[in-house]
Amino acid sequence: MSIIASKSKDSLINEQIKAREVMVIGPNGEQLGTKGLNDALTLANYAGFDLVLINPNGNPPVCKIMDYNKFKYENKKRTKENLKKQREANLDMKEYRLSVTIDIHDFNTRVKNSARYLEKGHKVKATIRFKGREMAHPELGKNVLMRFAEANESVAIVEQQPKLEGRIMSMILSPKKEK
């Protein structure tokens, strides 16, 4: 028998429960009926588990016989997993605009900034807008985008190859999965 719950957000266990009578649920989920608090504590102690108050607002309050440390561990693990899934769903995409005639220093600055953004786990969209006669040579724009992808290949993979839509060519990079 252990007394672990000390914070107000934790469930009440064992001697912390103040109700006179409680509805008891066994360790395998079977209902054991309404018992006096001392009888319920004896049952839990005999089973080698804790008596945990599940629903204090019930009439009578509902308690379950379970291993409280395991229960807390599984709840913590489940919460952590949910936060991880939520973080994955909220990833952003940042757009970096390049041009066919981009200078080497501007190019390097965009590569450095995009690499930093990719390392945080976000996606990057690189775009080139063709102006005037640049439209006659879309392969030059594709070369710039491929150079951009090669410069970021240590932290990213190409999710979508360069694609021309009207006057804009775009490519999407996503971070490499760490194993």
LINBEL-V269330 format. One record per pair of residues at least 12 apart in sequence whose ideal C-beta (glycine too) atoms are under 8 Angstrom apart, sorted by sequence separation. I is the first residue (numbers start at 1). J is the second residue. If there is no record, write none. Layout:
i=I j=J
i=I j=J
//
This chain:
i=2 j=14
i=3 j=15
i=22 j=34
i=51 j=63
i=52 j=64
i=98 j=110
i=114 j=126
i=160 j=172
i=1 j=14
i=3 j=16
i=21 j=34
i=22 j=35
i=51 j=64
i=52 j=65
i=128 j=141
i=158 j=171
i=159 j=172
i=21 j=35
i=51 j=65
i=52 j=66
i=96 j=110
i=158 j=172
i=159 j=173
i=21 j=36
i=22 j=37
i=50 j=65
i=158 j=173
i=159 j=174
i=20 j=36
i=21 j=37
i=24 j=40
i=49 j=65
i=50 j=66
i=52 j=68
i=128 j=144
i=146 j=162
i=157 j=173
i=20 j=37
i=49 j=66
i=50 j=67
i=96 j=113
i=128 j=145
i=145 j=162
i=156 j=173
i=157 j=174
i=19 j=37
i=22 j=40
i=47 j=65
i=49 j=67
i=50 j=68
i=96 j=114
i=156 j=174
i=157 j=175
i=24 j=43
i=49 j=68
i=52 j=71
i=126 j=145
i=156 j=175
i=157 j=176
i=17 j=37
i=27 j=47
i=94 j=114
i=142 j=162
i=155 j=175
i=156 j=176
i=26 j=47
i=44 j=65
i=141 j=162
i=152 j=173
i=155 j=176
i=27 j=49
i=43 j=65
i=126 j=148
i=149 j=171
i=40 j=63
i=94 j=117
i=126 j=149
i=141 j=164
i=148 j=171
i=145 j=169
i=149 j=173
i=40 j=65
i=15 j=41
i=34 j=60
i=138 j=164
i=145 j=171
i=14 j=41
i=24 j=51
i=142 j=169
i=94 j=122
i=96 j=124
i=98 j=126
i=100 j=128
i=124 j=152
i=141 j=169
i=22 j=51
i=25 j=54
i=93 j=122
i=94 j=123
i=95 j=124
i=96 j=125
i=98 j=127
i=99 j=128
i=14 j=44
i=91 j=121
i=92 j=122
i=93 j=123
i=94 j=124
i=95 j=125
i=96 j=126
i=97 j=127
i=98 j=128
i=99 j=129
i=100 j=130
i=22 j=53
i=91 j=122
i=92 j=123
i=93 j=124
i=94 j=125
i=95 j=126
i=96 j=127
i=97 j=128
i=138 j=169
i=91 j=123
i=93 j=125
i=95 j=127
i=97 j=129
i=124 j=156
i=135 j=167
i=17 j=51
i=19 j=53
i=87 j=121
i=100 j=134
i=114 j=148
i=118 j=152
i=23 j=58
i=14 j=50
i=17 j=53
i=119 j=155
i=123 j=159
i=131 j=167
i=13 j=50
i=14 j=51
i=16 j=53
i=19 j=56
i=23 j=60
i=25 j=62
i=27 j=64
i=100 j=137
i=107 j=144
i=111 j=148
i=115 j=152
i=118 j=155
i=130 j=167
i=13 j=51
i=22 j=60
i=23 j=61
i=25 j=63
i=26 j=64
i=27 j=65
i=110 j=148
i=114 j=152
i=118 j=156
i=129 j=167
i=130 j=168
i=13 j=52
i=21 j=60
i=22 j=61
i=23 j=62
i=24 j=63
i=25 j=64
i=26 j=65
i=27 j=66
i=115 j=154
i=129 j=168
i=130 j=169
i=12 j=52
i=13 j=53
i=22 j=62
i=23 j=63
i=24 j=64
i=25 j=65
i=100 j=140
i=107 j=147
i=111 j=151
i=115 j=155
i=128 j=168
i=11 j=52
i=12 j=53
i=19 j=60
i=22 j=63
i=24 j=65
i=100 j=141
i=107 j=148
i=111 j=152
i=115 j=156
i=127 j=168
i=128 j=169
i=11 j=53
i=19 j=61
i=102 j=144
i=114 j=156
i=127 j=169
i=128 j=170
i=1 j=44
i=11 j=54
i=108 j=151
i=127 j=170
i=1 j=45
i=12 j=56
i=17 j=61
i=100 j=144
i=107 j=151
i=126 j=170
i=127 j=171
i=99 j=144
i=125 j=170
i=126 j=171
i=4 j=50
i=17 j=63
i=98 j=144
i=125 j=171
i=126 j=172
i=98 j=145
i=125 j=172
i=126 j=173
i=2 j=50
i=124 j=172
i=125 j=173
i=1 j=50
i=123 j=172
i=124 j=173
i=98 j=148
i=123 j=173
i=124 j=174
i=123 j=174
i=96 j=148
i=123 j=175
i=122 j=175
i=121 j=175
i=13 j=68
i=118 j=173
i=118 j=174
i=119 j=175
i=11 j=68
i=118 j=175
i=114 j=173
i=10 j=72
i=5 j=68
i=4 j=68
i=4 j=69
i=2 j=68
i=2 j=69
i=4 j=72
i=93 j=172
//
